[in-house]
Amino acid sequence: MSVATCARCQNQSFELREAKIDGASQQLVFVQCTDCGAPIDVFDKHALLERHEQDMRIKGIEQQLAGVAAALAHIGRIVGALANQRVI
């Protein structure tokens, strides 16, 4: 498995750093090397926050669906037990 490496100094540790670029209307978030500060990638902060909020909503829906699946499995077990007790 490959490890991300800074092209400038070969460091393998990175951080997120917020920055405002002169003339830019939005706040940017840079992924940069922790040693030399070389930028690796850049994101629009607003878009990044929207993505995070969307991911959290998806996790909430997944948890709700897991609860529904568990309840249905429980109901299925009860129905199965009742069917076995039925006199024919």
C-alpha positions as CSV (number, residue, x, y, z in Angstrom):
1,M,0.0,0.0,0.0
2,S,1.4,3.4,-1.0
3,V,1.7,6.2,1.5
4,A,1.0,9.9,0.6
5,T,4.3,11.7,0.5
6,C,5.1,15.4,0.1
7,A,6.6,16.1,-3.3
8,R,8.8,18.9,-1.9
9,C,10.3,17.4,1.4
10,Q,9.1,13.7,1.4
11,N,7.3,14.2,4.7
12,Q,4.3,11.8,5.2
13,S,2.2,14.0,7.5
14,F,-0.4,16.5,6.4
15,E,-2.9,19.0,8.0
16,L,-5.9,21.1,7.1
17,R,-5.4,24.8,7.1
18,E,-8.0,27.5,6.4
19,A,-7.0,30.4,4.2
20,K,-8.6,33.4,2.5
21,I,-7.2,34.2,-0.9
22,D,-7.2,37.9,-1.9
23,G,-10.0,38.5,-4.4
24,A,-11.7,35.1,-3.6
25,S,-15.2,35.3,-2.2
26,Q,-15.1,32.0,-0.4
27,Q,-13.0,30.6,2.4
28,L,-10.7,27.8,1.3
29,V,-9.3,24.8,3.1
30,F,-5.8,23.6,2.1
31,V,-4.3,20.2,2.7
32,Q,-0.7,20.9,3.3
33,C,2.5,19.3,4.5
34,T,3.1,19.7,8.2
35,D,6.8,20.2,7.7
36,C,7.2,22.5,4.8
37,G,3.7,23.8,4.3
38,A,3.5,22.8,0.6
39,P,-0.1,22.7,-0.6
40,I,-1.3,19.3,-1.6
41,D,-5.0,20.0,-2.3
42,V,-7.6,22.7,-1.8
43,F,-11.3,22.7,-1.1
44,D,-14.0,25.2,-0.9
45,K,-14.9,25.4,2.8
46,H,-18.6,25.8,2.2
47,A,-18.7,22.8,-0.1
48,L,-16.7,20.7,2.4
49,L,-19.1,21.6,5.2
50,E,-22.1,20.8,3.0
51,R,-20.6,17.4,2.2
52,H,-20.0,16.7,5.9
53,E,-23.6,17.6,6.7
54,Q,-24.8,15.3,3.9
55,D,-22.6,12.5,5.3
56,M,-24.0,12.9,8.8
57,R,-27.6,12.8,7.4
58,I,-26.8,9.6,5.5
59,K,-25.3,8.1,8.7
60,G,-28.5,9.0,10.5
61,I,-30.7,7.4,7.9
62,E,-28.5,4.3,7.9
63,Q,-28.9,4.0,11.7
64,Q,-32.7,4.4,11.3
65,L,-32.8,1.7,8.6
66,A,-30.8,-0.6,10.9
67,G,-33.4,-0.1,13.6
68,V,-36.2,-0.8,11.2
69,A,-34.4,-4.0,10.0
70,A,-33.9,-5.1,13.6
71,A,-37.6,-4.5,14.4
72,L,-38.7,-6.4,11.3
73,A,-36.4,-9.3,12.2
74,H,-38.0,-9.3,15.7
75,I,-41.5,-9.3,14.2
76,G,-40.5,-12.1,11.9
77,R,-39.3,-14.2,14.9
78,I,-42.6,-13.5,16.7
79,V,-44.7,-14.5,13.7
80,G,-42.6,-17.6,13.2
81,A,-43.1,-18.6,16.9
82,L,-46.9,-17.9,16.6
83,A,-47.1,-20.0,13.4
84,N,-45.4,-22.9,15.2
85,Q,-47.9,-22.7,18.0
86,R,-50.9,-22.7,15.7
87,V,-53.2,-25.7,15.9
88,I,-54.2,-27.1,12.6
